[in-house]
Amino acid sequence: MAESARLTDYVEAGLRAAHLRQSVIAHNIANMATPGYRRHTVAFEDVFSEALAKGRPVRFGSLHDGIDQPRTNSVNEIGNDVHLEDEVGDLVQNSLLYKTYARLLGRMYQQMELAMAVSE
């Protein structure tokens, strides 16, 4: 029997993915001067779309499977493709996404609490 997902499962997965993405971006920045280092990204959108299409929750392990090395940036003289401007831009965008997921989840829980209080 297939396990169905609730909306809160998807929002929680978004929070987890944003947290993982934040760690990956920080790791990229920390290795900016490491010769031969290639940047990593988190392809949460692909994992999310697949889970959504199947009506299943997003498994946290599958988020780690979504970490890849796109190898699309130009490589500098030490063979590294991390560009600080890109990483900071991704960091800001991801922070906003995390805040959005957190607020959405908070509001969902507030609605649940309100519904329980009204039914008492």
C-alpha positions as CSV (number, residue, x, y, z in Angstrom):
1,M,0.0,0.0,0.0
2,A,1.4,3.4,-1.0
3,E,1.9,5.9,1.7
4,S,0.2,9.2,1.0
5,A,1.7,12.6,1.9
6,R,0.1,15.4,3.8
7,L,0.8,19.1,3.0
8,T,2.8,19.3,6.2
9,D,5.1,16.5,5.0
10,Y,5.9,18.6,1.9
11,V,6.5,21.8,3.9
12,E,8.7,19.9,6.3
13,A,10.7,18.4,3.4
14,G,11.2,21.9,2.1
15,L,12.6,23.0,5.4
16,R,14.9,20.1,5.5
17,A,16.0,20.7,2.0
18,A,16.7,24.4,2.7
19,H,18.7,23.4,5.7
20,L,20.7,20.9,3.7
21,R,21.2,23.4,0.9
22,Q,22.5,26.0,3.5
23,S,25.1,23.5,4.6
24,V,26.1,22.7,1.1
25,I,26.5,26.4,0.2
26,A,28.6,26.9,3.4
27,H,30.8,24.0,2.4
28,N,31.3,25.5,-1.1
29,I,32.3,28.8,0.4
30,A,34.7,27.1,2.9
31,N,36.4,25.3,0.0
32,M,36.6,28.4,-2.3
33,A,40.4,28.3,-2.2
34,T,40.8,24.5,-2.3
35,P,42.6,23.5,-5.5
36,G,40.4,21.3,-7.7
37,Y,37.3,21.6,-5.6
38,R,34.0,21.6,-7.6
39,R,30.9,23.2,-6.1
40,H,27.9,21.1,-5.0
41,T,24.2,21.9,-5.3
42,V,21.0,20.4,-3.9
43,A,18.5,19.5,-6.5
44,F,15.5,19.5,-4.1
45,E,13.0,20.6,-6.8
46,D,13.6,17.4,-8.8
47,V,13.1,15.2,-5.7
48,F,10.1,17.2,-4.6
49,S,8.4,17.0,-8.1
50,E,8.8,13.3,-8.2
51,A,7.4,12.8,-4.7
52,L,4.5,15.2,-5.5
53,A,3.7,13.4,-8.7
54,K,3.5,10.1,-6.9
55,G,1.6,11.5,-3.9
56,R,4.3,10.3,-1.5
57,P,6.2,12.1,1.2
58,V,9.7,13.3,0.4
59,R,12.2,11.0,2.1
60,F,15.2,12.8,3.8
61,G,17.6,10.3,2.3
62,S,16.4,11.2,-1.1
63,L,17.4,14.8,-0.4
64,H,21.0,13.7,0.1
65,D,20.7,11.8,-3.2
66,G,19.9,15.2,-4.8
67,I,23.3,16.6,-4.0
68,D,25.3,16.9,-7.2
69,Q,28.1,18.7,-8.9
70,P,26.7,20.5,-11.9
71,R,30.1,21.5,-13.3
72,T,28.5,24.4,-15.2
73,N,30.6,27.3,-13.7
74,S,33.9,28.3,-15.2
75,V,37.0,27.0,-13.5
76,N,39.7,29.3,-12.2
77,E,43.4,28.9,-12.3
78,I,43.5,26.4,-9.4
79,G,40.8,24.2,-11.0
80,N,38.0,25.5,-8.6
81,D,34.6,26.5,-9.8
82,V,33.2,28.2,-6.7
83,H,32.4,31.9,-7.3
84,L,31.6,33.8,-4.1
85,E,29.0,36.1,-5.8
86,D,27.0,33.0,-6.9
87,E,27.2,31.3,-3.5
88,V,26.2,34.5,-1.6
89,G,23.2,34.9,-4.0
90,D,22.2,31.3,-3.5
91,L,22.6,31.7,0.2
92,V,20.3,34.8,0.3
93,Q,17.7,33.1,-1.9
94,N,17.8,29.9,0.2
95,S,17.4,31.9,3.4
96,L,14.3,33.5,2.1
97,L,12.9,30.1,1.0
98,Y,13.7,28.7,4.5
99,K,11.8,31.5,6.2
100,T,8.9,31.0,3.8
101,Y,8.6,27.3,4.7
102,A,9.0,28.1,8.4
103,R,6.2,30.7,8.3
104,L,3.9,28.4,6.3
105,L,4.4,25.5,8.7
106,G,3.9,27.8,11.7
107,R,0.6,29.1,10.2
108,M,-0.5,25.6,9.4
109,Y,0.0,24.5,13.0
110,Q,-1.8,27.7,14.3
111,Q,-4.8,26.7,12.2
112,M,-4.7,23.2,13.6
113,E,-4.5,24.6,17.2
114,L,-7.4,26.9,16.4
115,A,-9.5,24.1,15.0
116,M,-8.8,22.0,18.0
117,A,-9.7,24.8,20.4
118,V,-13.0,25.5,18.6
119,S,-14.0,21.8,18.7
120,E,-13.5,21.6,22.5
